[in-house]
């Protein structure tokens, strides 16, 4: 159980960092989709760009036409996973304590 809780801590922190420090960038005239690491946290997950000069100060992590590898997982993390995984973590920490108090 301890390993499950530790794994949930790591995965939850990664999901939160992914949500706040990355976004999908798409150029107006190009089907290329980029996963970009931003220097400051934000809740924005998709950005339509005019040109690459708007990416100053950001690091492109993945780039591909139509969709990058893992884009479905990324979409799930930034829409649902960033709040669901920490809730599961809280439940994993609370269940053993609830069992002790009821028995």
C-alpha positions in Angstrom: 0.0 0.0 0.0 2.9 2.3 0.7 4.3 1.9 -2.8 0.9 2.7 -4.3 0.7 5.9 -2.3 4.2 6.9 -3.2 3.4 6.2 -6.9 0.3 8.3 -6.7 2.3 11.1 -5.1 4.7 11.1 -8.0 2.1 10.8 -10.7 -0.1 13.5 -9.1 2.8 15.9 -9.0 3.7 15.2 -12.6 0.0 15.7 -13.7 -0.1 19.0 -11.9 3.2 20.1 -13.4 2.0 19.1 -16.8 -1.2 21.0 -16.4 0.4 24.2 -15.2 3.7 24.3 -17.2 2.8 23.0 -20.7 0.5 23.9 -23.5 -0.3 22.7 -27.1 0.7 25.2 -29.7 -0.8 25.2 -33.2 0.2 27.5 -36.0 -2.6 29.2 -38.1 -1.3 28.1 -41.5 0.3 24.8 -40.5 -1.2 21.5 -39.1 1.9 21.0 -36.9 1.0 20.6 -33.2 3.7 21.3 -30.6 3.9 20.5 -26.9 5.6 23.4 -25.3 7.1 23.9 -21.8 6.3 27.4 -20.5 8.5 29.3 -18.1 5.6 30.6 -15.9 2.6 28.5 -14.7 -0.8 29.1 -16.4 -4.1 27.3 -16.9 -4.0 27.9 -20.7 -3.6 24.5 -22.5 -4.1 25.4 -26.1 -2.7 28.4 -28.0 -3.1 29.4 -31.7 0.0 31.1 -32.9 0.7 33.4 -35.8 4.4 32.5 -36.0 7.2 31.0 -34.0 8.3 34.3 -32.6 5.5 33.9 -30.1 7.3 31.0 -28.5 10.1 33.1 -27.1 11.1 31.9 -23.6 9.4 28.5 -24.1 10.9 25.1 -24.9 9.3 22.9 -27.5 9.1 19.3 -26.1 7.4 17.5 -28.9 6.3 18.5 -32.4 4.5 16.6 -35.1 2.0 17.1 -37.9 -1.6 16.4 -36.9 -0.7 15.2 -33.4 2.3 14.3 -31.4 2.8 10.8 -29.8 0.9 10.7 -26.6 -1.5 13.5 -27.4 -4.5 11.5 -26.1 -2.8 11.0 -22.8 -1.8 14.6 -22.6 -5.4 15.7 -23.4 -6.7 13.4 -20.6 -4.1 14.7 -18.1 -4.9 18.4 -18.7 -8.6 17.9 -18.8 -9.4 15.4 -16.1 -6.2 13.8 -14.7 -4.8 16.9 -13.0 -7.6 17.0 -10.4 -8.6 13.3 -10.4 -5.1 11.9 -9.6 -4.7 14.1 -6.5 -8.2 13.1 -5.3 -7.2 9.5 -5.6 -4.0 10.2 -3.7 -6.1 11.8 -0.9 -8.3 8.8 -0.8 -5.3 6.4 -0.7 -4.0 8.3 2.3 -7.4 8.5 4.1 -8.6 4.9 3.7 -6.0 3.3 6.1 -6.7 5.9 8.8 -10.5 5.4 8.4 -10.0 1.7 8.8 -8.1 2.2 12.0 -10.7 4.5 13.6 -13.6 2.2 12.7 -12.1 -1.0 14.1 
